[in-house]
Amino acid sequence: MSSEESDPMLGVKRQDTWLAHNPTPEIVKKFVKEEYVRDHYVGLAERARELIEKKLKTEGVQANVRCRAKESLEEKLRMRFKLKSYKTIEDIREDTVDLAGVRIVLYMPSQGQHDKVRKAITSIWGEVEPILHPSRSENREDDRTSEEEYRNIHLGYQAVHYRVAMQESHSKDGGYDWLPYDKVEIQVVSALVHAWAEVGHDILYKSHAYGKPTIQERRILDALNGLIQSGDLLLQQFQELVNERTYKEFAHPDKLGSYLRDLDILQCAEGRLEFEAEGIEILFRFLEARKLKYPLALRNALRELGFPEQNNLKEIVGSFSPKFQPAEKMLGTVCLIQHMIEGGKENTDITLPAKRCCVMMKALTILQTFFGSRESANKYLREDVEMAREEKESIEFVLTDPCRQYALNENDEEFDKFQETLKPQLQPAWDWFQQQADNPASICGLVFKLAEMGAAKDVDLSVLIDQLTIGSLSRSNTWNLEDETEDRDAAVDQRILEPM
C-alpha cells in the first residue's frame, strides 16, 4: 500500500511520517520476503476458522467468525524493531504471534457465550489460557508528546485473545501441512466492539500511517467507545432477561399452570385449551424427567402442534389404538406428552416385584386421570383392550388385590417373603405393559412410560391404593365404591388370618 493510498473503509489518506523515511532493517526484509508466505497463513487462518465455526454451531453460539493473514507486516516489524532489535529470524517469529488470525464476533457478549467459546476452543486445541486485552496503549507510536493532551476516559479496544498452535490432526485431506511454529491468534469480541475497532483502530493506533489524531477526533472516538461499552452491557442484560423468560425452569406445577393460562398462542387459539390441575402436575413431572421444564420448550411444542392457527390435537388423539378419548381438560396434557415423548420404554432396571407393582399402579392411576373417571377407565380396559386371561388376572391383582398394602410395604416383617409370592402373579401384567410401551399407538404404553419416568406424584402406599379406584375388570362398572371397599377390607382381614 503506497503512502498516498486510502483505507477502503475510512477513506483517510495515509501520511508520510518518520517510518516512511527510515530504511527497513535487513533482518526484517529477509523475514518478509523469505519466511512469510502469505498464502500459507491465509490457509492456516481459514482452516482455524472452519474448525471454530463447526464447534461453535454445536455449542449454540451466535457469532460471525472472520479470518485473515497479517497485512502490512513490514510496517509492523519496522516499528517493533525499534523496541526489540531483532537479531535472528527466530526472534521475529517468536515476537509475531498474529500472522494468522481469527476473530469471533459475538452478537450477545454475555459471560455464558464467552464460556461456550472457550469450551469450543479448548475442545479443538486443548487447554488454552485466555489473554485479556483492556487496551492497546502500549502499541501507540512514539511520536506523541510525553504528556497527553487528551486522556481517554474509556478503556478502548476490549477483547479476549487465545493463541493456539495448529496440529497435524487439524489438517484435512488435500489441505495444508502445518509447520511446527504455526500459530493462530483468536480474538473474541462483541459485535459493537468489532464495529468500533474497524472504524477507529487505525486512526488511534497507527499514527505512523494516518498522522496523529486531533483532540476532537480522539474525544469523539472515546465517546463512541463509551456508548459501545454501555451497549454491550445493555445487550448482556437484554439476553439475561430473554433467557430468564424463555429458559428459566418452572419451579413447581402452579408456575407451569400460570404459564399455560397466560400463553399468547393459546389465548388466540380457536377453542380455548384448558388444563386440569392433575394433568398439569403429570405434565410438569414429565417435562422435568425429559429436562424440558422451561417455557421455550413448551411453546415450541405447542407451535409444532399447530397453535395458534389450526392445531392437530384430533389427529394425535385419533392415532391411539384402541380408540381413546381423554377427558376434555386432559386433552392438552395427553397431546403434549404424546408429541414430546421420545422412543420406546424407559431403560429402567426394576426387578423387585413390589417396585414393579407400584409402577403399574401409578400407570393405571395416570390412565384413570386421563379418562377423567374410574368408570371410563374400567370400561376401556374391560371392553377395548386386548389381554390374555392370565394378563387380565395379573392386572386384576394390581388393581384390586387387598394384600397389596402388606406385600408392597417395605417395613413389613414379611416383605421379603411376599416378594417370592408376588413375582409370578405380577409377571404377566409387567410383560404386557412392556409390550404396550413398545407400541407408540397404545395409551396404556404411554401411561406406563410416564410411570417409569416418575411422572406420577410420589405418595404413601396407602394413598396410592386409595387413588387407584378403577376397580375389578371382572365385573360391571356400575358397582358401588363403598361395597367394594367393604369387600376389600373383609378380604384383607381374611388374608391376615391366612398369610400369603
N, C-alpha and C positions, 0 to 999 in steps of 0.2 A: 504494500500500500504506500503510495507516494506521499510526500509531505503536503500536497495540495488535494489529496483525496478526501472525500466526505464520508462520514459514517452513514451507512444506509438507513439507520433508524432515526438518528438525531439530526442529520443534515448539517452538522457542525464541522467546519474545516479543521483538519489537523494543522498545527502551527509548528514552525521550526523553533526548537529550544536547544539547550546545551547538548542534548542527546544526539541531535542531527549533526552536530559539528565535531563530535568525538569519534575517533576510529574504533572499529569493532576489534576486540582482542582476538588473537589468532586461535586460542583455545575455544572461544565461542563460535568462530567461523567454522572450525573443524567439526564441532558437535552438530551445528545446524545443517551443514552440508553432507556430512558422512554418517552421523549417528541417528539423526531424526528423520525417519522415513514416514512422512505424514500419512500415507495410505495405510501403513501398518497400524498406526494409532487410531485412525478412523475405524478400521475393522475391529480393533480392540474395544473402542468405546461402544460401537454398535452391538457387539456380542454381549457386553456387560448390560446394555440397555435391554436386550432381548431376555436375558436371564431375569432381570429385575421385574420387567413388565409381567412376565408369566407368573412369577411368585406373588407379586402384589395383587394380581387378579384373584388368585386363590385365597388371599388374605382379606379380600373385600375392601381394598384401599382405593379410593377415588383419587387418581393423580394423573398428571401429564408427565411422562418420562422423556427427557430430551438428552441428547448426547452430542459431543463434539471432540475433535482433536485440537490441540493447542494451536492458536494462531498468534501471529506477531511474537513468535518465540525469541527471535533475535533481539528484539527490543527489550523484552523482559530480562534476558540473560545479560545484556549490556548494563542494565540498571542494577541487577543483582551483583554484577562483577565488582562494582564499587565497594560493596559490603563484604563479599565472600572471597574475592581474589582467587578464583578457581585456578588450580594447578594442573589438574588432570580431568580427563573425560568422566571418570568415576565421581569426581567432586560435583560436577554438573548434574550427573544422573541422580545422585543422592539428594540434591537440592531441588530438583524439579519433579514434583510428585503429581502434577496435574497435566501431563502431556495428553492423557486421555481422561475425559470427564463425563460424568452422567449427572444430570440434575433432576431430582424428583420434586415436582411442583405439586404440593398438596392443596386441594381445594378447601378442605376443612382441617386446619392445622391444630387439631386437638392432641393432647398427650396420648390418647388412645391410638390415634392414627400414627403418631411418631413411634409408638411401641410396636405397632404392626410392621412398620417399615424396617425397624431394627431387627425384628424377628425374621423378616424376609431376607435381609442382607446376611444375617448370621447363618441362616439355613443354606445359603449358597457358598459363603466364604469362611464359615466358622466364626468363632467369637472375634468381634472387631470392636475396639473401643471408639465411641463417638468423640469427635473433636468439636467443641462449641466455638462458634465464631460470633461474638457480640459486636466486633468491629474490625476494621482493617486499617486502623490509623497508622499502624506500623509500616504499611506499604506505601504511604504517601511519599511524594518526592521531596528531595532536599532543597528545592527551590522556594520553599515557603519561608516566612520570617520566623524568628525564634519565638516571638510572642504572637499567638494567633489573633488576627483582627476580629475573627468571629469564632466562638466556640460552640460546637453543636450541643444542643440540648438532648437530642435523642441518640440512641446507640448506633444508628446506621444499619449497614448490612448485617442481618442476623440469619444464621443457618447452622445446621448440624452437618458436619463432614465425616465421611468414613473413607479410609484409604485401604484398598484391598489389592491383593496380588492374584493375578489370573493363574489358573492351574490347568494342567493337561485335561482334566475332566470337564473343563468348561468349554473345550473345543467341540465343534460339531463336524460332521462329515463334510470334507471339502473346505473346511474353514481354515483360519489362520493357526499357525503353530506359535504359541506364546513363548516369549523369551523369559529367562529366569527373573529378570528385573522389571518385567511388565507390570505396571500398577495402574489402577484406576481410582480417581478421586470421585466420590459420590457425594453430591450436595443435596441436602433435604431442606427445602424452603417452602414457605407458604406462597400461594398464587399472588398475593398482594406484594410481598417482598420481592418476588421474582419480577413483577412488573416494574417496581421501583428500581431494582438493580439494572434492568435493561435500559431504563430511561436515564438514570443519573450516575451510574457507577463510573463510566469512563470520564465524565466531566469532573467528578470529585477526586478520583484516584489515579487518573492518568494525565496529570497536568503537563507531562513532557510532550504529550501529543496534542492537547487541546488548549494549553495555556492555563494559567491559574484562574479558577472560578472567582467571580466577583462576590462581594459580601451578599449582595441581593440574591445571586444565584444560589449560594450556599444556604441562605436563610430560607428560600423557597423550598429547596430540596429537603432541608431539615424539617420544615413544617409538614411537607408531604410524608416524610418518614414517620412523623408523629401520628399523622392520620392513619397511616398504614398499620402502625402498631395498635392503634385503637381499633381499626378494622379487624385485625387478627383476633383481638380479644372478643369483639362482638361476634365474630364467626364461631369462635370456640363456645361462647355462651349460647349462641343460637343452636349449634349442634347438640350441646348438652340438653337443651330444652326439648329439641326434637327427639333425641334418643330417649329421654325420660317419658315423653308422651307415647312413643311407639314401641320401646323395648323394656320399659320398667315392668317387672313381673307383677301380676296380680297377687296381693298379699293374702287374700282369702276369698272364698266364693262370693261374698257380698260385693267385693270390688268388681269381680267378673260380671255379676248381675247388673250392677250400675252401669258398667261399660256397655253391655248389650242393650240395656234400655235406652241409653242416650246415643247410640251409634248412628251416625248420619245416614249410612246406606240402608239401615233398617227402618229409619224414620220415614223415608220416602218410598219404601217398597210397597207394592200393591199387596194388600192383605198383611197387616202388621204381624210379624213373627213374635210370639210370646214364649217365655221360658218359665217353667215351674222351678221352684226352689230346689227340689230334689234333683231335677235334671241338671241344674246349674252346678250343683255340688259334684255330680258324676262327671260333668264336662270339665270342671276345674281340676279334678284329680287325674283325669285322662291327659289334659294339657300338661300338667305337672310331670307325669310319667314320661311324656314324649318330649319334654323340655321345650314346649311351645306355649308356655304360660305368660305370653306377653301380647299386647294389643295388635301389633302389626301382623303376627302370625294368624290371629283370628280374623282380622279384617281381610287379609289376603284370601283366606279360605272362603269367607262369605262372598267375596268377589268372584272367586272361581266357581261358586255355586250359582252365580248369575245375578247377585244383588248389585245395585238396586233395581236393575231392569227386570228381565224375565228370569226368575230362578227355576232351577230344575229339581226342586225337592220331591215333586211327584215321581220323577224318573228314578231318583235314588230309592224312595220307598218301594216303588214298583219292581226294583231289582231284587228284592228279597224273595226267597223261595224256601218253604211255602209262603204264601202271601201274608204280609204282616202290616198292620195298620197301628201306628203308635197313637197314644193319646194326643189331643190337639196341642197341648203345651209341651209335649215331649218331641214334637216333630223336628224342631230346630236342633235340639241336642243330638238326636239319633242321626240326622243327616250330616251334621258337622263331624261327628265321630266317625261315621262310616266313610266320609270323604277324606278325613285326615289320618286315619289309621293306616299303617303300612304292614305289608307282608302277612304271614300266617300267624300262628300262635306264638306266644312268648316263649323264649328259650329258658324256661324255669325248670328246675330240677326238684320237684316236690314229690317226695316218696312217702312221707309219713301219712298214713290213712286219715288221721284226724285233720291234718292240714288240707289234704285233698277234699275232704268233705266240706270244710269251711269255704274253700274256694268255690265249690259247686253251689253251696247255699248262697253265697254272695252273688254268683252269676244269676241264679234264679230270682233273687231279690231284685237285681237290676232289671231283669226281664219283666217282673211284676210292676216295677216302677215305670218302665217304658210303655206298658199297656195301659197304665193308669188305674187298673183294678185287678184284684186277685182272680175274679171270675173270668175275665177275658184271658188272662194268662193261663188259667187252668184249662179253659176250653181249647185254647191254641195247642197246648201240649197234648191234650187227650185226643183231639179230633184232626188236627192238621199235621202234626209232626210224626214222622215215621220212626218207630222204635221196635226193636225185637222185644219179646216178652221179658227176657232177663234184663234188658236195658231199662225197660219201664219199671220193673220191680226194684232195680238198683236205684233209680231216680226217686222212686216212691220212698225208699229208705231216707234219702237226702231230704225229701220234702216233709216227711211226717213221722218218722220213727221216733217214739218217745224217749228212747235211751240215748239220744244224741247229747243231751245235757250232761250225761255221765261219761260216755265214750269219748267225747271231744274235750273234756275238761282235763287239762294237763296236771291239775292239782289233785285229781282223784287218785287214790292209792292203787286203784285197779287199772290205771290208764294204760300201762304197757300191755297188760293182758287184753284189754279191749282192742288194741291195735291189730292183734292177730285175728280177732273175730271180724273186725271191720274190713280188713283188706279184701277178702273175696266178695263181700257184699257190695263194696264200692267200685270194684274194678270195672264192671260193665258200664256203669254210668261215667266213670272217668274216661274210658276208651271212647265212648260215644261223644262226649264233649270235645275230646281231642279231634275226632273226625270232623265234627261240626266247625271247629276252629280253622280247619284247612279249607273250608268252603266259604268263599267271600260272600255268597248269597244267603248265608244262614244267619238269622238274627240270634239264634242260640249260640252259634260260634262267636258272634260279636260280643255278646254279654260275657261269655267265658273268657275271652281275651281281656276284656275290661277287668274282670275279677282277678285274673292272673297278674295284671299290671298294677293292681291296687286302686282301681277307680271307685270301689265301694268303700264307704266310710268304715274305719276300724271301730268296732263296738264290742262290748262284752258278749260272751257266748249266749247268755240268756236273752239279751236284746236282739241278737241275730236270729235266734229261734223265734222270738215273738214277731219280728219284722216279716219273716217269710211265712205268708199266710195263703199261698196258692192252694194248699190242701192236697188231698188224695187225688190221684189220677184214675182211681178205680171206681169213683162214684160221681154222681151228677154234681154240677156246681151250684145246686140250689140248697146246699146244706146250711145249717145254722152254725155259725162260728162258735157259739157258746157250747153247743152239743159236741163239736169236735174237740174243743178244749177239755171238756169233761172226759171224753173218751181217751184223750191223750194222757191226762192225769191218772186215770184209772189204770191204763196200760203201764205207766211208769211205776205205779205202786206195785203192780204185778211183777215188773222186772226187778224191783228191789228185792222182792221175795225170792225170785228165781233169776239170779245174775246171768249175764251172757256167757 
